[in-house]
């Protein structure tokens, strides 16, 4: 059976200046025998394909943001301001953009090109999101995707991103392992009686960390289940719904307690870390639900 090791965690001696294939193979064999290699999870082809689609959608969003910035900066140079009270990129804002005319032909050409790129980027995102909905239904992790949407702050796109980037969360033996995989655990530099913890490591999956951070903002609001969230919880196993409610209570209390002590940004990071723990628990509950049924 093949073993895949994390390249960044392979031991290296600073004084060893000779590197050959023969020496590398011998070292890897020795480290594997002594247990010094850290194994990594390799997704299968189907899961990798879903991950590619999720990342393509993330790239499309980044391209759309750059296109919007180019257009807005062009308008700023021309001294064009939207009507007072108009929210950027709202329907009213888009209508205002389509009515703009410039005196010089080159400016009109540039504006039309920038606006066309923004419009095309929006259509591209819609197509990718439609494909994501279709592919998620046939995914082996479809049950996990539905279960994650029972949590406030985790819609379809966030749920499918978590599944695509983390895989089956049951592969993590403990919740802190998932937290470390997302890079939301604090760094540490301790020696002897001195203990110092610094900012989060950010050495894990950046897209997963971003999703956790965005979902953590919902902990600022009082716990409640209504509207879209209530609709998303339909047909979700009751143990998952109960876990999602406990998560709301815990994370809101945690945010209020920490925000007054360490500030809002650090409190949100702590909430994101604990949210990762609840997501890990979803995998454990889902594993028990069929047996209980």
Secondary structure, DSSP 4 states (H G I P E B T S, - for coil): ----B-GGGS---TT-----HHHHHHHHHHHHHHT-S-B-----HHHHHHHHHHHHHHHHHHHHHHHHHHHHHHHHHHT--PPTTPPTTSHHHHHHHHT---SSHHHHHHHHHHHHHHHHHHHHHHHHHHHHHHHHHTSTTHHHHHHHTTSTT--HHHHHHHHHHH--GGGSSSHHHHHHHHT-SEEE--BTTB--EEEE---S-HHHHHHHHHHHGGGGSPP---HHHHHHTTTS-HHHHHHHHHHHHHHHHHHHHHHHHH-HHHHHHHHHHHHHHHHHHHHHHHHHHHHH-
